[in-house]
Amino acid sequence: TLRKPISQSSMADWASKNLNMHTQGIFRRRISISNMLSWNGGSIKKPMLITSNRAIKKEACEMFKLVQSYMGDRQTRMDRNHVALVTVTKCWSMQGLRDELYIQLIRQTTDNTCYRSLAWGWELMAISLAFFSPSPKFQSYLEGYIYRHLDSDENIAQRIKELVDLKNKKNSKSRKKRKQNTEDEGLPISTYAKYCYRKLQKVAVTGGKKGLRKPTVEEITHARNAIVTPSLFGSSLEEIMLRQQDMYPGNKLPWVQTQLSQQVLALGGEQTEGIFRIPGDIDEVNALKLQVDQWRIPGSLSDPNIPASLLKLWYRELEEPVIPQQFYKECISNYENPDAAVAVVQLLPELNRLVLCYLIHFLQIFAQPSNVGRTKMDVNNLAMVMAPNCLRCQSDDPRVIFENTRKEMSFLRMLIVHLDTSFIKGLV
């Protein structure tokens, strides 16, 4: 569900307090907020946001040129992939630059009379949100901006036409004109906005790309492709099954779920101490995630903690948890009753029921005494690490969250011990 973002007046108030107001002309007159937040074909001499950090002051002006280069408004010898990589890497490495990038993108996608440039600005915003979130204080401003473009295609086309007409009147005798293009080139802006809105909600929680390895060109390409082709991570179960329909039309379960589960077992995960508790190397997990999103499982894997960590991530990032939200209360109400807990599973939608039963069947393998002796992961430990990936408490009250966490673990433990999953064998 879409939350109602901050109002236009609140956004204006935020801008007045946080924008580093620029000046122009020999009398150094202040530029208005509306001009500060409208497309600019020139360069900037200081950051758009107030900062005392010298490194950020210097990098912000260079980054504005990169934004212009990516959007096709400034000539460069670099290809757009490399421009995006340099831009994203700067912000990924220097946290203080992130809000600056987002406010620059807001500026360059406001009152922009070239549709192609406008679309590429939104594309760079979508790519950036795959790697890092804005600061908490800037998130609501960015959210409000994106929200206003969710159904704005007709308004954008009309606005471009008005701006072009106005500009033509003013510059009728001018030789130097910027290329104006009101024709749709590529995706509608609302498509980018809807993707960015969903991505912003997720990255604000997950925090974006983790690990020590800097962003790569492959990750940039993957982030761009995800705008049109949804990732196997962070989508709904229905979307994932729809995506795999062409490649695996007979499968009743998500390919990503079964493949990663089988990889954990193939690499001896049921004999690995701390499996699911000890995380795999985050950079290796990120690399595997890229390959899985391209329907590939590399043959070079050797550590079962890598696919195990990615499998947990897949469950955790599902748009809606395996056990849908409307069944949450029933789950935590029946955390001590085996029959009632099993009965809840039978009420789930068919796809959710199959996915959950496959997971429980998988965990039951690790819960066998012969394996627990090696993994040190008994049924309680398994329930503890997997429950947060299956159930999501919606409360903001720390006491409720703490109390429900115990009940979530107990509910999953009931399923591991009592749910009959024998029918899953052979099901793919």
DRENDO-1510 file (C-alpha; in Angstrom, 1 decimal, always signed):
<recs>
REC; n; res; u; v; w
REC; 1; THR; +0.0; +0.0; +0.0 .
REC; 2; LEU; +1.2; +3.5; -0.8 .
REC; 3; ARG; +1.8; +5.7; +2.2 .
REC; 4; LYS; +0.6; +9.3; +1.8 .
REC; 5; PRO; +3.9; +11.3; +1.4 .
REC; 6; ILE; +4.6; +14.8; +2.8 .
REC; 7; SER; +2.7; +17.6; +1.4 .
REC; 8; GLN; +3.9; +20.1; -1.2 .
REC; 9; SER; +4.1; +22.8; +1.4 .
REC; 10; SER; +6.2; +20.6; +3.7 .
REC; 11; MET; +8.5; +19.8; +0.8 .
REC; 12; ALA; +8.9; +23.6; +0.2 .
REC; 13; ASP; +9.6; +24.1; +3.9 .
REC; 14; TRP; +12.3; +21.4; +3.9 .
REC; 15; ALA; +13.9; +22.8; +0.8 .
REC; 16; SER; +14.0; +26.3; +2.3 .
REC; 17; LYS; +15.9; +25.0; +5.3 .
REC; 18; ASN; +18.3; +22.6; +3.6 .
REC; 19; LEU; +19.1; +24.0; +0.2 .
REC; 20; ASN; +22.4; +25.7; -0.2 .
REC; 21; MET; +21.0; +28.7; -2.0 .
REC; 22; HIS; +23.1; +29.6; -5.1 .
REC; 23; THR; +23.6; +33.1; -6.5 .
REC; 24; GLN; +24.0; +34.5; -10.0 .
REC; 25; GLY; +25.1; +37.7; -11.8 .
REC; 26; ILE; +27.6; +40.4; -10.8 .
REC; 27; PHE; +25.4; +41.4; -7.9 .
REC; 28; ARG; +25.3; +37.8; -6.6 .
REC; 29; ARG; +21.6; +37.7; -6.4 .
REC; 30; ARG; +20.1; +34.6; -4.8 .
REC; 31; ILE; +18.4; +32.1; -7.1 .
REC; 32; SER; +14.9; +31.3; -6.1 .
REC; 33; ILE; +14.0; +27.8; -4.8 .
REC; 34; SER; +12.0; +27.0; -7.9 .
REC; 35; ASN; +15.0; +27.8; -10.1 .
REC; 36; MET; +17.3; +25.9; -7.8 .
REC; 37; LEU; +15.0; +22.9; -8.4 .
REC; 38; SER; +14.6; +23.2; -12.1 .
REC; 39; TRP; +16.7; +21.7; -14.9 .
REC; 40; ASN; +20.1; +23.5; -15.4 .
REC; 41; GLY; +22.2; +23.2; -18.5 .
REC; 42; GLY; +25.3; +24.8; -16.9 .
REC; 43; SER; +27.6; +23.7; -14.1 .
REC; 44; ILE; +27.3; +24.4; -10.4 .
REC; 45; LYS; +30.0; +26.0; -8.2 .
REC; 46; LYS; +28.8; +24.6; -4.9 .
REC; 47; PRO; +26.7; +21.8; -3.5 .
REC; 48; MET; +22.9; +22.0; -3.6 .
REC; 49; LEU; +22.6; +20.9; +0.0 .
REC; 50; ILE; +24.1; +22.7; +2.9 .
REC; 51; THR; +27.3; +21.0; +4.1 .
REC; 52; SER; +30.5; +21.8; +5.9 .
REC; 53; ASN; +32.4; +18.8; +4.6 .
REC; 54; ARG; +35.2; +20.0; +2.2 .
REC; 55; ALA; +35.4; +16.7; +0.3 .
REC; 56; ILE; +31.7; +16.7; -0.3 .
REC; 57; LYS; +31.8; +20.3; -1.5 .
REC; 58; LYS; +34.4; +19.4; -4.1 .
REC; 59; GLU; +32.8; +16.1; -5.2 .
REC; 60; ALA; +29.3; +17.5; -5.5 .
REC; 61; CYS; +30.2; +19.9; -8.3 .
REC; 62; GLU; +32.0; +17.1; -10.2 .
REC; 63; MET; +29.1; +14.8; -9.6 .
REC; 64; PHE; +26.7; +17.3; -11.2 .
REC; 65; LYS; +28.7; +17.0; -14.4 .
REC; 66; LEU; +28.4; +13.2; -14.2 .
REC; 67; VAL; +24.6; +13.5; -13.8 .
REC; 68; GLN; +24.5; +15.8; -16.9 .
REC; 69; SER; +26.7; +13.4; -18.8 .
REC; 70; TYR; +24.5; +10.4; -18.0 .
REC; 71; MET; +21.4; +12.3; -19.0 .
REC; 72; GLY; +23.0; +13.3; -22.4 .
REC; 73; ASP; +23.1; +17.0; -21.4 .
REC; 74; ARG; +26.9; +17.2; -21.4 .
REC; 75; GLN; +29.4; +15.6; -23.8 .
REC; 76; THR; +31.7; +12.9; -22.4 .
REC; 77; ARG; +34.0; +10.3; -23.8 .
REC; 78; MET; +32.8; +7.7; -21.2 .
REC; 79; ASP; +29.9; +5.4; -22.1 .
REC; 80; ARG; +26.8; +5.8; -19.9 .
REC; 81; ASN; +27.5; +2.5; -18.0 .
REC; 82; HIS; +30.8; +3.9; -16.9 .
REC; 83; VAL; +29.3; +7.3; -16.0 .
REC; 84; ALA; +26.8; +5.5; -13.8 .
REC; 85; LEU; +29.4; +3.3; -12.3 .
REC; 86; VAL; +31.6; +6.3; -11.3 .
REC; 87; THR; +28.6; +8.2; -9.9 .
REC; 88; VAL; +27.2; +5.3; -7.9 .
REC; 89; THR; +30.7; +4.3; -6.6 .
REC; 90; LYS; +31.3; +7.9; -5.3 .
REC; 91; CYS; +28.1; +7.9; -3.4 .
REC; 92; TRP; +28.4; +4.3; -2.2 .
REC; 93; SER; +31.8; +5.1; -0.8 .
REC; 94; MET; +31.0; +8.5; +0.6 .
REC; 95; GLN; +27.7; +8.5; +2.5 .
REC; 96; GLY; +27.5; +12.3; +2.6 .
REC; 97; LEU; +27.1; +12.5; -1.2 .
REC; 98; ARG; +24.0; +10.4; -1.4 .
REC; 99; ASP; +21.4; +13.0; -0.6 .
REC; 100; GLU; +23.3; +15.4; -2.9 .
REC; 101; LEU; +22.9; +13.0; -5.8 .
REC; 102; TYR; +19.2; +12.6; -5.2 .
REC; 103; ILE; +18.5; +16.3; -5.0 .
REC; 104; GLN; +20.6; +16.9; -8.2 .
REC; 105; LEU; +18.5; +14.2; -9.9 .
REC; 106; ILE; +15.3; +15.9; -8.7 .
REC; 107; ARG; +16.6; +19.2; -10.1 .
REC; 108; GLN; +17.5; +17.8; -13.5 .
REC; 109; THR; +14.2; +15.9; -13.9 .
REC; 110; THR; +12.1; +19.0; -13.1 .
REC; 111; ASP; +11.0; +21.2; -16.0 .
REC; 112; ASN; +13.3; +19.2; -18.3 .
REC; 113; THR; +12.2; +19.9; -21.9 .
REC; 114; CYS; +14.0; +16.9; -23.4 .
REC; 115; TYR; +12.1; +13.6; -22.8 .
REC; 116; ARG; +15.1; +11.4; -23.4 .
REC; 117; SER; +17.2; +13.4; -20.9 .
REC; 118; LEU; +14.3; +13.2; -18.5 .
REC; 119; ALA; +13.9; +9.5; -18.8 .
REC; 120; TRP; +17.7; +8.9; -18.3 .
REC; 121; GLY; +17.6; +11.0; -15.2 .
REC; 122; TRP; +14.9; +8.8; -13.7 .
REC; 123; GLU; +16.8; +5.8; -14.9 .
REC; 124; LEU; +19.9; +6.9; -12.9 .
REC; 125; MET; +17.7; +7.5; -9.9 .
REC; 126; ALA; +16.4; +3.9; -10.2 .
REC; 127; ILE; +19.9; +2.5; -10.6 .
REC; 128; SER; +21.2; +4.5; -7.5 .
REC; 129; LEU; +18.4; +3.2; -5.3 .
REC; 130; ALA; +19.7; -0.3; -6.0 .
REC; 131; PHE; +22.9; +0.6; -4.2 .
REC; 132; PHE; +22.1; +3.1; -1.4 .
REC; 133; SER; +19.2; +4.8; +0.4 .
REC; 134; PRO; +18.9; +8.6; +1.1 .
REC; 135; SER; +19.3; +9.7; +4.7 .
REC; 136; PRO; +16.3; +9.3; +6.9 .
REC; 137; LYS; +15.7; +13.1; +6.9 .
REC; 138; PHE; +15.8; +13.3; +3.1 .
REC; 139; GLN; +13.8; +10.1; +2.5 .
REC; 140; SER; +10.4; +11.7; +3.0 .
REC; 141; TYR; +11.3; +14.6; +0.5 .
REC; 142; LEU; +12.4; +12.1; -2.2 .
REC; 143; GLU; +9.4; +9.9; -1.5 .
REC; 144; GLY; +7.1; +12.9; -2.0 .
REC; 145; TYR; +8.8; +13.8; -5.3 .
REC; 146; ILE; +8.6; +10.3; -6.7 .
REC; 147; TYR; +4.9; +9.9; -5.5 .
REC; 148; ARG; +3.9; +13.0; -7.6 .
REC; 149; HIS; +5.1; +11.3; -10.7 .
REC; 150; LEU; +3.3; +7.9; -10.3 .
REC; 151; ASP; +0.5; +8.9; -12.7 .
REC; 152; SER; +2.0; +12.0; -14.3 .
REC; 153; ASP; +2.7; +11.1; -18.0 .
REC; 154; GLU; +0.0; +13.3; -19.5 .
REC; 155; ASN; +1.0; +16.2; -17.2 .
REC; 156; ILE; +4.6; +15.8; -18.1 .
REC; 157; ALA; +3.9; +15.9; -21.8 .
REC; 158; GLN; +1.8; +19.0; -21.4 .
REC; 159; ARG; +4.4; +20.7; -19.2 .
REC; 160; ILE; +7.2; +20.0; -21.7 .
REC; 161; LYS; +5.0; +21.5; -24.5 .
REC; 162; GLU; +4.3; +24.6; -22.4 .
REC; 163; LEU; +8.0; +25.1; -21.5 .
REC; 164; VAL; +9.1; +24.6; -25.2 .
REC; 165; ASP; +6.5; +27.1; -26.4 .
REC; 166; LEU; +7.6; +29.6; -23.8 .
REC; 167; LYS; +11.3; +29.1; -24.6 .
REC; 168; ASN; +10.7; +29.4; -28.3 .
REC; 169; LYS; +9.0; +32.8; -27.7 .
REC; 170; LYS; +11.9; +34.0; -25.6 .
REC; 171; ASN; +14.7; +32.6; -27.9 .
REC; 172; SER; +13.1; +33.1; -31.3 .
REC; 173; LYS; +16.2; +34.9; -32.5 .
REC; 174; SER; +18.7; +32.8; -30.6 .
REC; 175; ARG; +21.0; +30.6; -32.7 .
REC; 176; LYS; +21.9; +28.3; -29.9 .
REC; 177; LYS; +19.0; +26.1; -28.9 .
REC; 178; ARG; +18.9; +22.9; -26.8 .
REC; 179; LYS; +17.4; +19.9; -28.6 .
REC; 180; GLN; +13.8; +19.7; -27.6 .
REC; 181; ASN; +12.0; +16.4; -27.8 .
REC; 182; THR; +8.5; +15.8; -26.6 .
REC; 183; GLU; +8.1; +12.4; -28.2 .
REC; 184; ASP; +8.3; +9.4; -25.9 .
REC; 185; GLU; +11.7; +7.7; -26.1 .
REC; 186; GLY; +11.6; +4.6; -24.1 .
REC; 187; LEU; +9.6; +4.0; -21.0 .
REC; 188; PRO; +6.8; +6.3; -19.6 .
REC; 189; ILE; +8.1; +8.4; -16.6 .
REC; 190; SER; +5.4; +6.8; -14.4 .
REC; 191; THR; +7.1; +3.4; -15.0 .
REC; 192; TYR; +10.3; +4.7; -13.6 .
REC; 193; ALA; +8.5; +6.5; -10.7 .
REC; 194; LYS; +6.6; +3.3; -9.7 .
REC; 195; TYR; +9.8; +1.3; -9.7 .
REC; 196; CYS; +11.7; +4.0; -7.7 .
REC; 197; TYR; +8.8; +4.2; -5.2 .
REC; 198; ARG; +8.9; +0.5; -4.5 .
REC; 199; LYS; +12.7; +0.4; -4.5 .
REC; 200; LEU; +12.9; +3.4; -2.0 .
REC; 201; GLN; +10.6; +1.6; +0.4 .
REC; 202; LYS; +12.9; -1.5; +0.3 .
REC; 203; VAL; +16.3; +0.2; +0.3 .
REC; 204; ALA; +15.3; +2.3; +3.3 .
REC; 205; VAL; +14.9; -0.9; +5.3 .
REC; 206; THR; +17.7; -3.0; +3.8 .
REC; 207; GLY; +20.3; -0.2; +3.4 .
REC; 208; GLY; +21.4; -1.2; -0.1 .
REC; 209; LYS; +24.5; -2.9; -1.3 .
REC; 210; LYS; +26.7; -4.3; +1.5 .
REC; 211; GLY; +30.2; -5.8; +1.5 .
REC; 212; LEU; +33.7; -4.4; +0.7 .
REC; 213; ARG; +33.7; -4.8; -3.0 .
REC; 214; LYS; +32.8; -1.6; -4.9 .
REC; 215; PRO; +29.9; -1.6; -7.4 .
REC; 216; THR; +30.6; -3.3; -10.8 .
REC; 217; VAL; +29.5; -2.6; -14.3 .
REC; 218; GLU; +27.6; -5.9; -14.1 .
REC; 219; GLU; +25.7; -4.7; -11.1 .
REC; 220; ILE; +24.9; -1.4; -12.9 .
REC; 221; THR; +23.5; -3.3; -15.9 .
REC; 222; HIS; +21.5; -5.5; -13.6 .
REC; 223; ALA; +20.0; -2.6; -11.7 .
REC; 224; ARG; +19.0; -1.0; -15.0 .
REC; 225; ASN; +17.5; -4.1; -16.4 .
REC; 226; ALA; +15.5; -4.6; -13.2 .
REC; 227; ILE; +13.4; -1.6; -14.0 .
REC; 228; VAL; +11.7; -3.5; -16.9 .
REC; 229; THR; +12.4; -7.1; -15.8 .
REC; 230; PRO; +11.6; -7.6; -12.1 .
REC; 231; SER; +14.3; -9.3; -10.1 .
REC; 232; LEU; +13.7; -12.7; -8.6 .
REC; 233; PHE; +14.5; -11.0; -5.3 .
REC; 234; GLY; +12.0; -8.5; -3.8 .
REC; 235; SER; +9.1; -9.5; -6.1 .
REC; 236; SER; +5.9; -11.3; -5.2 .
REC; 237; LEU; +5.6; -15.1; -5.5 .
REC; 238; GLU; +3.1; -14.6; -8.3 .
REC; 239; GLU; +5.4; -12.4; -10.2 .
REC; 240; ILE; +8.3; -14.8; -9.9 .
REC; 241; MET; +6.1; -17.8; -11.1 .
REC; 242; LEU; +5.0; -15.6; -14.0 .
REC; 243; ARG; +8.6; -14.8; -15.0 .
REC; 244; GLN; +9.6; -18.5; -15.0 .
REC; 245; GLN; +6.6; -19.6; -17.0 .
REC; 246; ASP; +8.5; -19.6; -20.3 .
REC; 247; MET; +11.6; -21.3; -19.0 .
REC; 248; TYR; +10.1; -23.8; -16.5 .
REC; 249; PRO; +6.4; -24.0; -17.4 .
REC; 250; GLY; +5.8; -27.3; -15.5 .
REC; 251; ASN; +7.3; -26.0; -12.2 .
REC; 252; LYS; +5.0; -25.6; -9.3 .
REC; 253; LEU; +7.6; -24.0; -7.1 .
REC; 254; PRO; +9.9; -21.0; -7.6 .
REC; 255; TRP; +13.1; -22.1; -9.4 .
REC; 256; VAL; +15.2; -19.8; -7.2 .
REC; 257; GLN; +13.9; -21.5; -4.1 .
REC; 258; THR; +14.4; -25.1; -5.2 .
REC; 259; GLN; +17.8; -24.4; -6.8 .
REC; 260; LEU; +19.4; -22.6; -3.8 .
REC; 261; SER; +18.0; -25.3; -1.4 .
REC; 262; GLN; +19.5; -28.1; -3.5 .
REC; 263; GLN; +22.8; -26.2; -3.7 .
REC; 264; VAL; +23.0; -26.0; +0.1 .
REC; 265; LEU; +22.5; -29.8; +0.3 .
REC; 266; ALA; +24.8; -30.6; -2.6 .
REC; 267; LEU; +27.6; -28.7; -0.9 .
REC; 268; GLY; +27.1; -30.6; +2.4 .
REC; 269; GLY; +25.1; -27.9; +4.3 .
REC; 270; GLU; +23.4; -30.5; +6.5 .
REC; 271; GLN; +26.9; -31.4; +7.9 .
REC; 272; THR; +28.2; -27.8; +8.2 .
REC; 273; GLU; +28.4; -26.3; +11.7 .
REC; 274; GLY; +26.3; -23.2; +12.1 .
REC; 275; ILE; +24.5; -23.5; +8.7 .
REC; 276; PHE; +22.0; -20.6; +8.4 .
REC; 277; ARG; +23.4; -19.0; +11.5 .
REC; 278; ILE; +26.9; -18.2; +10.1 .
REC; 279; PRO; +26.6; -15.8; +7.2 .
REC; 280; GLY; +28.4; -16.4; +3.9 .
REC; 281; ASP; +30.9; -13.9; +2.6 .
REC; 282; ILE; +28.7; -10.9; +1.6 .
REC; 283; ASP; +30.6; -10.2; -1.6 .
REC; 284; GLU; +30.3; -13.8; -2.7 .
REC; 285; VAL; +26.6; -13.7; -1.8 .
REC; 286; ASN; +26.1; -10.6; -3.9 .
REC; 287; ALA; +28.0; -12.2; -6.9 .
REC; 288; LEU; +25.7; -15.3; -6.6 .
REC; 289; LYS; +22.6; -13.1; -6.5 .
REC; 290; LEU; +23.6; -11.5; -9.8 .
REC; 291; GLN; +24.0; -14.9; -11.4 .
REC; 292; VAL; +20.8; -16.4; -10.0 .
REC; 293; ASP; +18.9; -13.4; -11.3 .
REC; 294; GLN; +20.1; -14.5; -14.8 .
REC; 295; TRP; +18.9; -18.1; -14.1 .
REC; 296; ARG; +22.4; -19.4; -13.6 .
REC; 297; ILE; +23.9; -21.4; -10.8 .
REC; 298; PRO; +27.7; -21.4; -11.1 .
REC; 299; GLY; +29.6; -24.7; -10.7 .
REC; 300; SER; +32.4; -23.1; -8.8 .
REC; 301; LEU; +30.5; -22.9; -5.4 .
REC; 302; SER; +32.2; -24.6; -2.5 .
REC; 303; ASP; +30.9; -23.0; +0.7 .
REC; 304; PRO; +27.3; -24.0; +1.5 .
REC; 305; ASN; +26.9; -20.8; +3.6 .
REC; 306; ILE; +26.8; -18.8; +0.4 .
REC; 307; PRO; +23.6; -20.3; -1.1 .
REC; 308; ALA; +22.2; -20.6; +2.4 .
REC; 309; SER; +22.6; -16.9; +3.0 .
REC; 310; LEU; +21.1; -16.0; -0.4 .
REC; 311; LEU; +18.2; -18.4; +0.3 .
REC; 312; LYS; +17.4; -16.6; +3.5 .
REC; 313; LEU; +17.7; -13.3; +1.7 .
REC; 314; TRP; +15.3; -14.5; -1.0 .
REC; 315; TYR; +12.6; -15.4; +1.7 .
REC; 316; ARG; +13.3; -12.2; +3.6 .
REC; 317; GLU; +13.0; -9.9; +0.6 .
REC; 318; LEU; +9.8; -11.3; -0.8 .
REC; 319; GLU; +7.3; -8.5; -1.4 .
REC; 320; GLU; +4.8; -10.3; +0.8 .
REC; 321; PRO; +6.1; -12.9; +3.3 .
REC; 322; VAL; +5.6; -16.6; +2.6 .
REC; 323; ILE; +2.9; -16.5; +5.3 .
REC; 324; PRO; +0.8; -13.6; +4.1 .
REC; 325; GLN; +0.0; -10.8; +6.5 .
REC; 326; GLN; -3.7; -11.6; +7.0 .
REC; 327; PHE; -2.7; -14.9; +8.6 .
REC; 328; TYR; -0.1; -13.4; +11.0 .
REC; 329; LYS; -2.5; -13.1; +14.0 .
REC; 330; GLU; -3.6; -16.7; +13.6 .
REC; 331; CYS; +0.0; -17.8; +13.6 .
REC; 332; ILE; +1.1; -16.0; +16.8 .
REC; 333; SER; -2.2; -17.0; +18.5 .
REC; 334; ASN; -1.5; -20.7; +17.9 .
REC; 335; TYR; +2.2; -20.9; +18.6 .
REC; 336; GLU; +1.8; -23.5; +21.3 .
REC; 337; ASN; -0.9; -25.6; +19.6 .
REC; 338; PRO; +0.5; -28.1; +17.0 .
REC; 339; ASP; -2.9; -29.0; +15.4 .
REC; 340; ALA; -3.9; -25.3; +15.1 .
REC; 341; ALA; -0.5; -24.4; +13.7 .
REC; 342; VAL; -0.8; -27.1; +11.0 .
REC; 343; ALA; -4.4; -26.0; +10.3 .
REC; 344; VAL; -3.2; -22.4; +9.5 .
REC; 345; VAL; -0.9; -23.8; +6.8 .
REC; 346; GLN; -3.9; -25.5; +5.1 .
REC; 347; LEU; -5.7; -22.1; +4.9 .
REC; 348; LEU; -2.9; -20.4; +2.9 .
REC; 349; PRO; -3.2; -19.7; -0.8 .
REC; 350; GLU; -2.0; -22.7; -2.8 .
REC; 351; LEU; +1.3; -21.2; -4.0 .
REC; 352; ASN; +2.1; -19.9; -0.5 .
REC; 353; ARG; +1.2; -23.3; +1.0 .
REC; 354; LEU; +3.5; -25.2; -1.4 .
REC; 355; VAL; +6.4; -22.7; -0.9 .
REC; 356; LEU; +6.1; -22.9; +2.9 .
REC; 357; CYS; +5.8; -26.7; +2.9 .
REC; 358; TYR; +8.9; -27.0; +0.7 .
REC; 359; LEU; +10.8; -24.7; +3.2 .
REC; 360; ILE; +9.6; -26.8; +6.2 .
REC; 361; HIS; +10.5; -30.1; +4.4 .
REC; 362; PHE; +14.0; -28.6; +3.8 .
REC; 363; LEU; +14.4; -27.5; +7.4 .
REC; 364; GLN; +13.2; -31.0; +8.6 .
REC; 365; ILE; +16.3; -32.5; +6.9 .
REC; 366; PHE; +18.5; -30.3; +9.1 .
REC; 367; ALA; +16.5; -31.1; +12.2 .
REC; 368; GLN; +17.3; -34.8; +12.1 .
REC; 369; PRO; +19.4; -35.8; +15.1 .
REC; 370; SER; +22.2; -37.2; +12.9 .
REC; 371; ASN; +22.6; -33.8; +11.3 .
REC; 372; VAL; +22.1; -31.7; +14.4 .
REC; 373; GLY; +25.2; -33.3; +15.9 .
REC; 374; ARG; +27.3; -31.8; +13.2 .
REC; 375; THR; +25.5; -28.5; +12.5 .
REC; 376; LYS; +24.8; -27.6; +16.1 .
REC; 377; MET; +21.5; -26.3; +14.7 .
REC; 378; ASP; +18.6; -28.0; +16.5 .
REC; 379; VAL; +15.0; -27.3; +15.8 .
REC; 380; ASN; +15.0; -24.3; +18.1 .
REC; 381; ASN; +18.0; -22.7; +16.4 .
REC; 382; LEU; +16.5; -23.4; +12.9 .
REC; 383; ALA; +13.2; -21.8; +14.0 .
REC; 384; MET; +15.0; -18.8; +15.4 .
REC; 385; VAL; +17.0; -18.0; +12.2 .
REC; 386; MET; +14.2; -18.7; +9.8 .
REC; 387; ALA; +11.1; -17.3; +11.5 .
REC; 388; PRO; +11.9; -13.6; +10.7 .
REC; 389; ASN; +12.1; -14.6; +7.0 .
REC; 390; CYS; +8.6; -16.1; +7.0 .
REC; 391; LEU; +6.6; -13.8; +9.3 .
REC; 392; ARG; +6.6; -10.0; +9.6 .
REC; 393; CYS; +5.4; -8.2; +12.6 .
REC; 394; GLN; +3.8; -4.8; +11.5 .
REC; 395; SER; +3.9; -3.2; +14.9 .
REC; 396; ASP; +6.3; -0.3; +15.7 .
REC; 397; ASP; +6.1; -1.0; +19.5 .
REC; 398; PRO; +9.4; -2.6; +20.6 .
REC; 399; ARG; +7.6; -4.6; +23.4 .
REC; 400; VAL; +5.1; -6.0; +20.9 .
REC; 401; ILE; +7.9; -6.9; +18.5 .
REC; 402; PHE; +9.9; -8.6; +21.2 .
REC; 403; GLU; +7.0; -10.6; +22.5 .
REC; 404; ASN; +5.9; -11.6; +19.0 .
REC; 405; THR; +9.4; -12.7; +18.0 .
REC; 406; ARG; +9.2; -15.4; +20.6 .
REC; 407; LYS; +5.8; -16.5; +19.3 .
REC; 408; GLU; +7.0; -16.5; +15.7 .
REC; 409; MET; +9.9; -18.8; +16.6 .
REC; 410; SER; +7.6; -21.1; +18.5 .
REC; 411; PHE; +5.1; -21.3; +15.6 .
REC; 412; LEU; +7.8; -22.2; +13.1 .
REC; 413; ARG; +9.1; -24.8; +15.5 .
REC; 414; MET; +5.7; -26.4; +15.7 .
REC; 415; LEU; +5.6; -26.7; +11.9 .
REC; 416; ILE; +9.1; -28.2; +11.7 .
REC; 417; VAL; +8.2; -30.8; +14.3 .
REC; 418; HIS; +4.6; -31.6; +13.4 .
REC; 419; LEU; +3.8; -30.6; +9.7 .
REC; 420; ASP; +3.6; -33.6; +7.3 .
REC; 421; THR; +5.6; -32.6; +4.3 .
REC; 422; SER; +6.1; -36.0; +2.7 .
REC; 423; PHE; +4.2; -35.0; -0.4 .
REC; 424; ILE; +6.9; -32.5; -1.3 .
REC; 425; LYS; +9.4; -35.1; -2.3 .
REC; 426; GLY; +9.9; -35.0; -6.0 .
REC; 427; LEU; +7.9; -31.8; -6.3 .
REC; 428; VAL; +9.7; -29.0; -8.2 .
</recs>
